Amino acid sequence: MDITIIKIGGNLIDNHILLSEFLLSISTYVRADKPLILVHGGGLTANRIADSMGISYQMHNGKRITNKEMIDISVMVYAGAINKRITASLCSLNCSAIGLCGADNSLLLSEKRPIIDIDYGFVGDIVSVNTDFLFFLLSSGMIPVISSITMDDSGQLLNTNADTIASTIAIELHKHKDVQSIRFITCFDKTGVLEDINDNETYISNLSYNRYIELKDRGIIDKGMIPKLDNGFKTLYSGINSVIITSYAHIDQELNHIKCGTQLQA
């Protein structure tokens, strides 16, 4: 089986028109009997809902500390409203989509992140993926739509970075005896990895790890791009050759092997 794994983030999820167009492209691809997994984050939706409910939360270096109140909101938003909205949209396009989080059939087991410099609260680091379950769903012609909620072995729900979830699923599925190839695509609102964040024409067609480190050290690559690229290169070095970072708008081309974004290279 040849599997495509796509990760999408908040900028797309928060724009209903763009999301609808994106899911239409996905549905066309999947209806041609091509296995696909969609992993999503949640953008700023959880923060907005917390603000509207008067629930306070803290940020540290751009990362939210997930306290007890925020894990409840994260589950409601990521595994609930967002996940089911995406799943329903795909089903309305005649796709057999199934909305999941890490707690469903122990899909994604994680451990609460240990306290080193700071306690991030109910944040999980993945320890195992139920790849047999995913393979069963894909073999049945279904699209797993996976949110960024995992669980530990006691049943505690945890918030986990969606880039990490997508990467880990790709790496673990690649080990499955019946999987021939994995294509890993991260979609966001830029053409690809840019040398000038304000100019989409400066995207880098092929990005090596050494070049990535150079651009990161110069501050050109920062913030949310770092986990995308860290996980992308981790996926690449696991033996998956097709790791792409591209725009939501170019998903049609990428799914049809027309290169538009940034291809990661060793």
N, C-alpha and C positions, 0 to 999 in steps of 0.2 A: 504493500500500500504506500502511495505517495501522499503525504499530508502537508497541507499549508496551515500555518498557525499565524494568526493576525492579532496584534495588540493595538487597541485604540484607547484614547485618553479623553480627558475632560473637555478640551476645546470642541471636539466633535460632539460629544454627548450633550453638551449644553446648547448646541445649535440644532434644533429639530429638523430644519430644512436640509442641512448638510448631512445629518445622520440618515435621513430618509433616502437621500441620493446614494450615500455610501452603501447602505443595506440593500438597495436595489442592485447595485453592482455585485455584491456578495451573493445575492440570491441567484443571479444569472449564472454565476460560476458554479454554485453548488448544485443547481438543477441539472447540470451536465454530469452529475455523478462524480464530482471531484471532492474528496474529503477535506473538510476545513474545520478548524477550531477558532472561535473568537473569544479573546480575553479582553476585559474592559476594566478601567479604573472608574473613578467617580467625579473627577474634577473638583470643583469648589462647592458642589451641591450640598454635601454634608455640613460644610462650614456655614452655608447660608441658612440651612434649617436649624442648626445649633443657635445661630444668631437670632433667628425669629422666635425661638423658644426660650431665649434668655439664658442659654447654657454656655458657660465660659470654657475656653480651651486655650492651651498654650502652644506656641510654635517654637522650634529650636532649629536654627540653620535651615529654615524653609520646610522643616518636617513637623507635622502635627504630632503632639503628644496625645495618645489615645487613652483618655481616662475612662472610667466606668460609664459615664453618660455618653461619651463619644463613641464607644464601641457599640452601644445600643443604636445610636443614630446611624453609624456606619453600616451596620447590618441592615437596618431599615432601608437605607438609601441604595447601597451597592448591591446587596443580595436581593433586595425587594424592588423598589420603584424602578431603578435604572435597568436592572437585569431583566425584569419582566416586561418592561417597555420594549427593549431590544428584541427579546424573544418573541413577543406578540407581533412586532413589525415583520420579523422574518417569517413567522407562520402565516401572516396575511399575504405574503408574497409566495405562498405555496411551497415553503420550505419546512422540513421537519426539524424545527429548532427545539432545544431543551435548555432551559435556564438552570444554572447550577452555581453552587458555592462549594467551598472545600469540605463542608460538612455532609454533603450528599454522597452517600455510600463511601464515606471516608476518602473522598477524592483527593484532598490536599491536607495532609497532616503536618502540623508545624509545632515549634516550641516557642514559648514566650522568650523574646529577646532578652538576654542577660543584661544586667545593669553594669555598665563599665564607667563611662563618664556621666551618663544621664539615663534616667528611667523613661523610656518611651511609652510605658504603659502596656496596653493590650495589643502589642505588635508581635507578629509571629514570623519566624524564619522557617522555611519549608524543610521538612526532613524526609517526606516520602510522597509519591504520586501514585494513585491507583490507575496505572496505565492499562491494565486489562479492562477496566470499566470504560475508559475512554475509547479503547480499540473496539470494544463491543458496540458502543454508540455509533462510532464512525462506520463500522461494518454494517450497521442497521440503517445507514443512510441519514443519520441525524447530525445536526450541527450543535455541538456543545457550546453554549454561551456561558462563559465562566467569569464570575465576579471576583473581586479582590478580598474575599473573606475566607479564612482558613480555620482549622480547629486543632486543638491539642488533644493528647490522648485521654484527657479527663472530660472532654466535651466542651471546653471553653472556646468560644469563638474569638478569633484574633484578626486584626487588620494586617494585610500583607501587601507589599508593593506589587502593582499589577505587572510591571516590567519583569520583576523577578519571577512571578508566577508563570508568565508566558515563556520565559527563557527556560525555567526548570521543567515545565511540561515538554518543551521541545527536546531538551537534553535527555530526559527519561524516556520519552516515546521513541527516540532515535535508537535506544537499546533494545526495543521490542523486536522479537524474532521475525515478526511478519511486517515490519515497517522497512521499506526500501529507501525512502528519502524523506527529508523534512525541509520545508522552505519556511523561513522565519521572517515575517514582515512586521516592522513597527511603523505605525502610521501616526503622523501628527500634522500640524498646520503649516509646515514649511516644506519646500521642495525636497530637501534632504539636509544633511549636515552642512551648515553654512560657514564660510570664512568671515562674512559680514552679516550679522543677524538681521540687518535692515534691508538686505538685498538678496532676494531669492535666486538671482542669477549667479550668485557666488557659491552655489552648492558644489560639494566635492563628490565626484563620480565614484572614486575608489578611495577608501580611507583605510590606511594601515594602522596597526596599534601604536607604532612609534609616532606617527603623525598625530594621532589622537592625543597622546600624552603631551606632545609639544604644544598643541592648540589648547589643551586644558591648562598647562603651566602658564601660558600667556593670557589666560582668562577669556579666551575666545569661546571656548566650550565651558559652560558652567551650569549651575542650577539643575533643572529637570533633565537636561541632556546627559548629564553624567550617569545616572542610573540606566538610562536607555542604552548608552554606549558600553558601560561596564557589563551589563547583561548581554548585549549584543556580541561583544568579543568573547565572553564566557561561552556563549552558544557556539560561536565560530570555532573556538579552540577545543570544543568537545567533539568535533568532527563533522559538524553541519556546515556545508560549504555555502549555502545560499542564505545569507543574513543581510537584510535590506532595511534601510530607514528611508521612508518616503512620505509624500503628502497624501492625505485622504483623497484629494482630487485625482490622484494618479493611480488609484487602486486597480482600475480596469486594465491599464497598461501593464502594471506589475503582475497581475494575475495571468496575463497573456504573454508573459516573459518579454515584454518590451521595457527595457531599462529606463527608468526616469529618475530615481532617487540616488541614494548613496549605498554602494555595495561595500561591506566590510571585508577587508583582506588581512591575512596573517602578516 
